[in-house]
Amino acid sequence: MSDLPGDTEFAPDDRTTIMKTVARPRPPAGDAREHYLVQLDGSEPGRRILFGRQPLRLGRRAPAEVLLSDGEVSGLHCEVVARGSVGDALVTDLGSTNGTFVNGRRVQGSVRLTQGMRLQLGRQVFVHEFRTPAEVAHAEELAHDLEKAGRYVQSLLPVRLLQGAILTDWCFQPSTALGGDAFGHFMLDEHRFACYLIDVSGHGAGAAMHSVSVMNVLRQRVLPGTDFADPAQVLRQLNAMFQMDAHDGLVFSIWYGVFDRRDRRLRYASGGHHPAFLEAPGAAALASLRTRSLIIGAMPDAGYVAAVAEVPAGARLFLFSDGVFELHARDGSAWALADLLPWLGRVPPGDGAPAHWLQRAVLEQARPGPLDDDFSLLAVTFL
């Protein structure tokens, strides 16, 4: 029997498929999605720019609607405009001198800008978002939490040592997602100097707060029954205290070392972390300092051992997170640890800020834009 009015019957060979179009109700106005350019890097990180069906021009001066303070940006650089209601937009270069780039490719004429794509002009980097007001409010709340967590982490970082027998310099540049990096140094007594760097798995406020917990344990030296001059014992006790089952599945890598000025020996241990590197005056190569042990928090009965290195006068120790070398170069190639090592040996011997020199050198090789991971680097000079 037919479902049509009147119960009309059809012969088997007369049957016809009937398609019915049902109009979908419009979503409430509060749920309507809108287009945004969210600034990731440049003059105003976090800035959110709304655009729609009317072209929005970006440039260094009027009549551009969005003004960017950047010498690499042309007066009228590019424009964006929304296309349809499915999250598409269009980017058009307006004859800029230095070019407009979408996901690293230079725009020739006009190109699509879909959700999540990155737009770069000069040193200004934006990501295209297509969100409801509720999603925007949630994203802004999350960004505020990450910024707050990042400021707290930075407030706990050590004061640089600018004079004396041991000098320190460091750089900490959080990524947009905020990772779990932390580092520090302190004197155990008048002869022994301790330093460390940790990298918690994952990103976000949870990873950052976990790194703060570990950092506070080390800063305040509150591991029960622990000799903080014994790196292996420190790692064993940290592993016992910070098991992943009790800490929301979080684990972390660590490098921890203690330098004794009396015998000029550096005792160190690492857990799941790449090597630190010691640059000694006149040495033919960097000394790789690492003990192969499991990441902290993965297994309760993991074993940790220490090793010893001789430290001549004028030697430098470089401690860093993987965000320092896991980046993309300007040619699009992916860096690895081996790409960073030559730069460690190029730091000028008399430079009083070796970490900052190295940061500038590395970022000049990197593709412009925000970092994918925290950039954490500690340099210690032993005079």
N, C-alpha and C positions, 0 to 999 in steps of 0.2 A: 504493500500500500504506500501511496505517496504521502508526504508530509504537507503537500500544498493544499491551499484552501479548496474545498469542494471534493477532496479525496479522488481526484482524477486519476484513472489508471492508465499505465503505459505498457505497451508491449516491450519485451526484453530488449529489442533492438532500437526502441525509441527513447530509452532513458537518457537523460541529460544531467550533467553535473551543474548545479547552480551555486555560484559563489556569492556570499553576502558580505558586504563591507560594513563594519561597525565602527562608528566614529568614536575615537578614544576621548574621554573627558580631559580637558586641560588640567594640568596640575595647578594647585593653588599657587598664587603669586609668590608666596614665601618660599616655595620649593623650586622656583625657576632658576636654572643655571645661568651663570654669566661668565664672561671671559675676563681673565686677569693676566697681567704680566707681573710676576713676583721677582723682585731683584735678589739674586743670589750673591753677587759680588760687584764691587765698584763703590760708588760714592755713597749709596744709601742701602745697604743690605737690609732685607726685610720689607722694603717698600712694596706696596701692592697697588697696581695701576689698573683700573677698570676700563675696558673698551668694548665697543659694540659694532653696529652696522655702519656708523660713520667713521671714515678713516681717521686714525689717530697718528699724528706725526711726532717722531722723536728726533731731537737734535740739540745742538749747543746753544741756539738762540731762536728768538721769535722769527717767523710765525709758528714754530714747532709748539705743539700743545704740551709736550713733556720735555722739559729742559734738563740736560745732562751736563754736569761740570766735568768735562774730560777733553783734553786737548787733542785726543785721537778721534773724537766724534765731530762730524761735519755739522755745519749750521743747520741744514735740513738733511738728516741722515737716512731715515727710512720711515715707513708707515705700516701700521697693522690695521686690519679690519676683520670683523667677524663674518663668517660665511655659514649660513644655515643655522640649525639648532642642534647639531650633532658634535659640537666641539671643535669644528674646523675654523681656522683663521687663515689669512693671507698676509704675507710679508712682502713688501716691495722696497727695493733699494732705490733711493732717490738721487743716485749719482754721487754717492759718498766717495771720499778720497781713499779711505782705508778699508772700505768694504763692510758689508753686513753678513753675518754668519749664522746659519741654523745648523745646530748639531755639528759644528766644526767645518761645515762646507759653505763656501762663499756663495751668496745669493746673486744669481744673474737674472735680472728682471724681477719676477715675482715667484714665490714658492709657498707651498702649504706649510702651516704651522699648526700641528695637531697637539693634543694634550701631552704634556710632559716634555715636549721639545724645548731645547735651549736656544735662545736668541742672544747674540753677542754683537755689540758695536763698541769699538774701542776697548776700554777695560770694564765696560758695563755688561753684566751677564744677567739674563732674565730666564725664567721658565714659564711656559704657558700653562695656565690652569683653567679648568672649566668646572665651576663649582656652584653649589647652592649657598645662600647666605649662612645656613647652619654649618655647612662644611667649612666655610671661611672662618667662622667664629671658632670652630674647634681647632683649625690649623693655627690660628693666631694664638690661641691659648697654649697649644703645644709648643709653638715657637717661643712664647714667653717663658714657659717652664724650662726649655732647653737653654735659653739665654741666662736664666737665673742659675741653673745648674753649672753652666760654664763659668759664670762669674765666681761662684763659690769655689770651684776647683782652682781657678787662678789665684784666689785669695790665700790658698794654702801652699802655693808654690814657694820655694825658698828665696831668701834674699841673696842676690848675687854677691860673691866674694870678690872684691875688686883690689884687695891688697893683702899681703901676707905670703906665706910659703905655698899656699894652695889657692888658686884662682878659679872661679866658676863663671860660666856664661850659659844662658839657655834661651830657647825659643819655644813658645807654645802657641800654636795657631789652630784653634778648634775648627773642625769641619762644620758644614751646615747641619749635619745630622748629630754632631757631638758624640765623640767616641768615649772610650773609657781609659784614656791615657792619664798617667800621673807620674811625677818624679820628685825627688828631693835629695837633700844631703844635710848632714849634721856631724858635729864632732862628738865622738863617744867619750873622749877625754882629751887631755892636752896633746896626745901623740897620735890618736887614731881618728881617721876621717871616714865616714860611711856615705855611700851614695847608692841610689837605686832608680829604676824605671820600671813601671808596670803598665800592662796593656790589657784591659778587660775585654772579653769577647763581646761583640755586638755594639750597638749604638743606642743613643737616647739617654734620657734622664736616669733610667735604671742602671745602665752601665757606668755612667758618670758617678752616681752615688755609691756604687760598689767600689769604684776606685778610691773615692774619698774615705770609705770605711777602712780600706787597706792602708791608705796613706796615713790616716790618723793613728792606726796601730803602730806603724813604724815611727812616725814623728814622736809619739808619746812613749814609745818603747814599752808597750803593755802586753807583750807576749809572755805568759807566765813561764818562769824557769828557763829563760832563753838568754844565751850569751850573744849579744848583738855584734860582737866581734867575730863570731863564727858564722859565715854566710850559709853553710849547709844546714846548720841548726835553725837559723832564721827561716829558711825555706821549708824545712820539715814542720816547724810550728805553724807557719802560715797555712800550709796544706791541711794541717789538722783543724785549724780554726775556720777555714773558709771552704769547706766541702760543698760542692755544687748542689747536693740534695737539700741542704739547708739554706741555700742562697739563690733560689729561683733559677737553678740551672746555669748560673754564671761561673765562668772560670777565668783565669788570667795568667798571662806570661809575666816573668819577672827576671831582671838582672840586678844582683845586689853585690856590692864590693866594699871592702874595708882596706884602706891604705894606712900603713904604719910608718910614720916618718923616721922612726929609729933605725929600721932595717931597709927602708924604701921598698917594701914588698906590698903588693896588692893581692889580697885574698878575695876570691870571688866565686859565685855560684849562679847558675841560671836555671830556670825552669820553663821549658817550652819557648824560649826566647832566642832570637838570632844573636850573633855575637856582638859584644862591644869591641871597639878597636882602639889599640894603643899605638900612637905615633911617637916614636922615639927619635931624637935628633941623630942624624947620621945613619939611621937604620935603612936597609935596602927595601924593606916592605913593612906594611902595617902588621901588628901582632893581633891575631884574632883570639878573643877571650870568650870562651864559652864552655860550659859543662852540659853534656847532653842528659837532660832530665825531663820528666813529664811536666806538663802545664799544671799550675796550682789549682787544686780543687777537683781534679778528675778522678783520682783514686786515693782512698784513705792511706794505703800502705806504700805509696810511691816513695822511692829512695832518692836522696839528693846528696851530691858530693861537691866538694870545693876544690879549687886549683889555685896556684900561686904564680904571679908574674913579677919580674924585677922591673922597677920603674926608675930609669935614670933621670937626672935633673933636666928639666925642660920638656919632659914628655907630656903628651896630651892624650886624654881619654875621651872617646866619643861614645855616648850612649844615646840611642834614638829608637823611636817606634817605627813600625813598618810603614806608617804613613809618610815617612821621609823619602822612601824609595819606591813605594808602590804607587806610581803615578804614570800619567801619559805624557810623553814628550811632544814637542811642537809638531813633529812629523807624524804623530799618531801612534808611534810605537810605544809598547808598554815597558816601563823600566822594571828592573829587578835589583837586588842588592848589589850585584856586580857592577851596575851602572853608576852607583853612588860612590864606590870605593875610590876611584881616581880623584874625586873631588876632596876627599878627606886629606889626601896628601898635598893638595894645592893651597890649603889655608896658609896665608903668610905667617911665618914664624913669630913675628913680633905683634901680630894683630891682637888687640886687647879684647875683642869681641868675636872669637872664632865661631861661635854658634850662629851669630847673626850674619857673618860673612858667608858661612856655608848655606844658610837659609836663602840668602839673596841669590847665590850662585845656582842652587838647585831650582828655585822657582823660575829663574830666567830660562832654564832648559825645559820647564814644564809647559804644557798646554795652558793658555790663559783660562781663567775661570775659577770657581770655587773648588776646594779640595774635597776629595772623596772620603778622606780619613783625617784624623788629627795629625798635625805636624808637631811632634815633640822631640826636642833635641837638647841634650845636656853635654857641655864640653867642660872638662876639668883639666887645668894645667898644674903640673907638679914642679915647682921651682927647686 
